[in-house]
């Protein structure tokens, strides 16, 4: 091994993410130490083996991640998936995949990097926060209405269409709908319709027979067959190609389909939950989404408001994420400073809850143990924002705790009525109560 190659290998072995590289035949030709630890294999056990027999990613059962990159021409970033280690233990991961090219820009293989998020998943499941509805934190009236709707439709098998901007938590809502349904103990499969190219998506959903296309070396059932009796979640459904939309419409109307390359009609019983972040009326006008499919999907619509329209949820989400990531990074971060909270309250959050979660994780990493998050610990784009007005926290200190307590008791602790009488927002009242140590 050359000095340069040895140096590169040492670099790859020093990072926390698992890294696997494959040649053009999809056989493993490198694995770093982190990948060995995550999967439980030694390097000598995997070199020369087909990647899918080692990684055992659920995505590998339909199409190799490298294969998807080759077909789409786009790299995979932060793709949620599951692998099984040498002992058969299930491990949730975040996966990236890219093509390796030589100096002539010709593909010579691929690289897959992944990180084990088992601990994060465990912490999230154990978190027991007030108004944590199946993992969703939401105190606002809009979110409470959504939680109420989910419980009301728990006995129904009707199709649901979840609408909302990217990062609002559409998949979490879908998970809650499935978890409260009569099919909660039945198969539950998820498909991101924007990840797969047109011919591959049809195969992914409805399966194919041997010889249906170049890579179809054997018969394979699709997700609808595998979800028979259960539920399927179709994320980014408006990104689905027109021909596949017709096939989906038939499943919704008749419960029947054919595998790609086959003329045998098959019947399934699957509840469909769909989601999209595309503005529906524009998608219909531009012909991206069939009108008849839209009305079939939109039996029960669920509209998730963006975070900027439910800012009263921000303090509770911050508390939730501080607890989650303090445990993950083994730190004691008790709270966030008033000044930092002010800044987060006035930020417009174009990336919604996902962006807020990333900001708090960043802040936890940068905050010293036993210290609270301050402005200096926040990302520069947050610190440099000039949108909105800060909450007037100084006015809190002029309030007398006794008079506020009297007002709360007068309205039987109805914070909406108290805030209205004081002429302030509910979030401001929440901060006032916290500073004065007032709890119901």
N, C-alpha and C positions, 0 to 999 in steps of 0.2 A: 504494500500500500504506500502511495506517495505521501510525502509530508503534507501536501495540501489536502489530500483526501482524509488523512488522519486528523488534521485540524478541523475539517468540516464535520467529521463524525463526532469529535469531542464536543463541538458546539451543539449538534443535534441531541447528544446524550445529556446535555446540561439543562435542556428546557423541560418544563413540567408537562407539556402536551405530548401525547403519544404520536409518533410519526412512523408511517409505513410507506415505503416506496415499492413500486412494482414495475416490471418490464412490459414490453408490448404484448406479451401473452398473459398478462395479469398475474404473473408469479412474483412472489415477494423477493426482493433483492436487498432490502435493508429494513431494520426495525430498531428503534432507539430504546433506551432503558425504560423510559416512562411507559411505552407501549407494552414492553415485557411485563411490567408491574401491573398495569391495568388488566391485561388479558391472561396473565399467569403462565405465559409461554417463555421459553428460552430462545435466544436467537437461532441456535442450531436446529431447533424443532420446526421453525417456520420458513427458513430460507429455502427457496425453490418450490414452496407450496403455493397453490392458488389462494389468492387473498381472501376470497369469500369463505373458504373453509377455516380460515384463521380468525378473521374479524367477526364473522357470523352476525353481521349487521342485518337488521330487519329489512333495510333497503336492498341488501344483496339478494334477497329472495325474489325480487322482481327485476332489478337492474343494478349492476355495479355502479357505485357513485362515479367512478372514472368513466364508465360508459355513458352516463348522463352528461358529464362534462364534454365528452367527445361529440355527442349528438347535438347538444344545445349550443356549444361554443362558449358557454359561460361557466365560470367556476362556481362551486357550491360553497356557501359561507354560513356558518352557524346553523347547520341543518340538524334538527332534533331527531335523534334516532335511538335505537337500543342495540347493544351487542351482548353476546354471551361469552363469558370467559372460559378458560380450559375446564373448570369444574362445573360449567353449566349455569353459573350465577348470572342473573339478568342485571345489566348495568346501563342506565340511561346516559347518553353522551351528547355532546355537541360536536358536529363533524364538519370539516372543510375538505374539499377535494379540488385538485388542479392537475393539469397536464404538464409533464416534464418535457422540455424540448432541447435539442442539441444546438450547436452554434449555427447550424443551417436552418434553424427554426422548424425542424421536423420533429414530430412526437417520437419520443423514445421510451415513454412510460408515464407513470402517474404518481402523485403523492397524496396521501390521505393523512390529515392530522386530526386528532380528536382529544377531548378532555372528558374525564369521568365527572358527572354531576350528581352522582348518587347521594353524596352528603348534602348537597343543596336541596335535592328533592326530599330527603328525609326531614330536613329542618323545616321546609315549607309545609310538609304534611303535619308536623308536630305543632306548628304555630297555632295557638288558640287565641285569636284576637277578637274583641267585640266586633260584631257585624262582619265577621269572616265567614262568608257564605260559600262553602265548598272551595275555599282558597281565594275568594274574591272579597277584597276589602272595599266597602262602599257604604258610607253613612248618608250620602245625599239622597234627596227625595227621588231623583231619577233612578238611582241604583236600587233603592228600596222597592220601587215600582217594578223593576226588572226581576228582582228576587221573588216578589209576590206573584208575578206572571209565571215564572218558572215553576213555582209550587202549584199554581192553578192548572197548568197543563201536564202535570206529572202523570195523570192517568190516560193521557191522549197519545196516539201514535202519529199525529198530524205532522206534516213537514214544517220545519222551522227555517226561516231565513234571518241570519244575524247580520246587521249592517253597522258599520262603524269604521272610523279612520284606523290606519295602521297603528298598532301599539295600544289599542283601547282594551284588549283582553277578550277578543271574540272566541278564541279557543277555550278560554276558561269558562265562558258562558256556555259553550257547547258541552263541555265536560259536566257542568252542573245540571244541564238539561238531561243528559244521559244518566247521570248518577241518581236523579230523582225519578226517573221513568220506570215503567213496568219492565223495561228491557235492561235494567241496570246490571243484571247478572249474565247477560247474553254478550256475544261478540261486539266489540266496539272498535272500528277501524277508522283511520284518518288518512286523507289524501290531500296534498297540496297541489291543486290543479295547475298552478303556475310553474311548477318545477319540471314537468314532463313535456317533451315535444308531442305534436299532434298524434302521430301513429303510436307512440309509446303510452300515452294517456289512455287511449281506448283499450289497449292491452292490459294496462294497470287496473282499470275499472272492471272490464268484462272478461278478461282472460284471452288466451289464444290457443290455437292448435298447432301442432308441429308443422313447420313449413309455411306458416302464414306470412312470415317475412324472414329476412336474412338471419337474424339471431334466434328465431323460434326453433330451437333444437328439440323441444319436447312440448307436450301439452301442459298448459299452466292455467289454473283457475284465477279469476280476477278477484278484486276486493269485494264486489257485490256477492259473489258466491261464498267467499270466506266469512262474510258478515250476515249470512242468511239467518233470520230469526232475531237479529240484533240491530245495530245502528251503524251508519256510516257518516262521517263528518267530511264534507267537501269544502275545504278552505279555498279561497280565491276562485269561487265557482264562475265568476264572470270572465275569467281568463281562459275558460274552456273553449276549444275550437268549435266552430259551428256544427260540424258533423257529429262530434261527440255530444253536443247539446241535444241533438235529435235523439241519440241513443239514450241519453239520460231521461229525456221527456217520456220515452216509451216505457222505461222502467217505472217512472212515477205514475203513469197512467194505467199500465197493464201489469206491471210486476214481471215483465219478461224481457229477455235480451238474447243475443247470440255472441258467442266468443268470436274474436277476430279470426277470419278464415274458415268459419264453420257455419252451416245452415241449420243446425239443430237449435230449436227454441228452448230456452231454459227459463224456469220460473223461480223467483226469489221473494222472500218477505223481509224487506229491509226498510227501516225508518231512516229518512234522510234529514240531516241537519246541514245546512249550507251557510256559507259566510262570504262576504266580499267587502273590500274597502273602497271599491269604485262607486262613484256617484251613479245611482241606478238609472235615473231619468236620462242622463247623458249616454250611458251605455246602451239603453234601449234606442235612443235617437240615432246613435252612430252604428247601430246594428251589431254591436259586440255581444249583446245578450238577447236571445230570442224572447219576444213578448210572451208567447205561450208558455215557455219554460219559466219565465219570471212569475207568472200567475200561479203556476203549479208549485213553485218553491215558496211563494210568499203567503202560505196559508196562515202561519203565525209569524208575523214580523217582530223582530227584537232590535230596536235601535239603541246602540250604546253611545251616549253623548261623549264628546271629547273631554279631556281633563280640564281644559280651560273653561268649560261650561259647568263644572262641578268642583270648584276649588275648595269647597268645604271638605272634600275627601282628602285633600293633600296632606294635612297634618296627620291623619290616621294612616295613610299610606306610608308616610315618612317613618312613623313609629314602627309600623310593620316591617319595613325594609331595614331599619336600624337593628331591630331584634334579630331578623333573619341573617344579615351579613355580619353582625357582631359574633354570632355563634359560628358562622362559617369560617371567619378569619380568627376565631378564638381571641376576641378582644372584648373589653368592657367599655362600650361607648354608651353612656347613659342617656344622652339627649342631643338636641341640636340647639344652638344659640338663637336668641330672638332675632338677631340681625340676619343670620343665615336663613331662618325660616321666612322672614320678611322677603328676602330676595327670591326664595323659591315660590312664595305665594304670588309674586307679581310677574314671574316668568310665564310666557305664553304656552309652553310645552307642546311644540309641534309634533314631537314623538310620543306624546301621551304618557300613559303609565309606564310603558317600557323604557322611555327616556328617563323618567323620574327614578325608576329602579336602578338604571345604570349610573345615574348621578350619585345616588346614595351609596352604591357599592364603591364607586370611585372615592367618595368622601371617607368611607370607612377605612379603605386602604391607606389613605393619606393622614388619617387622624391618629394621634398618639393614644395608646392605651390609657383608660381612665380619664379621658378628656371628652368634651362634647364637640360635635361638629361645628366649625366656625366658617365664616366666609372664605378664609384663606384655604380651606380644604376642598372647596367646590371647584368644578372645571371652569376654565377661563370664559367660555361662552355664557355661562350663567352669571359670573361676576361682572361681565361687561354689558349685560342686558340693560336696556333703558325703558323697557315696556312697563306700563302700568304704574300704580302708585303703591308705596309700601303701607302696611297696616300701621296705624298710629299707636304703637305699643306704649308710648310714653303716657298716653291718656289713661292707660290701665292703672297706673300707679296713683292717680288722683281719686280713684274710686275707693270707697270704704267697703271693706268686706262684709260688715254687718248689714249695710243698706242693700248690697247686692244679694246677700242671702235672703233678706226679707222679700226682695222682689222675686227671687226664684221660688220661694215658698208660696207667694201670692199666686203665681201662675202654675203651681204644682209641678215645678221643674220643667215646664214646657219652654225649651230654650228659644224656639222660634218667636213665641209671644214676648219673652223677656228681651230678646234682641230688638224686636220691633219697638217696644216701649222705650228702650234706651237709644234708639235711632242708629244702631250699629248692625253689622252683619253677624251671622251665627259663628263664623270663624273667629272674629274679633272677640265675641263673648266667650268662646272656648278658650282662647288665650288668656282672657281676663280671669276666668275661673281657675285655670291652671296656676297662674301666678299668685293668686290669693288662696290657693290650696282648698278650693271649694269643690266638694264631690257630693253627689246625691246619696 
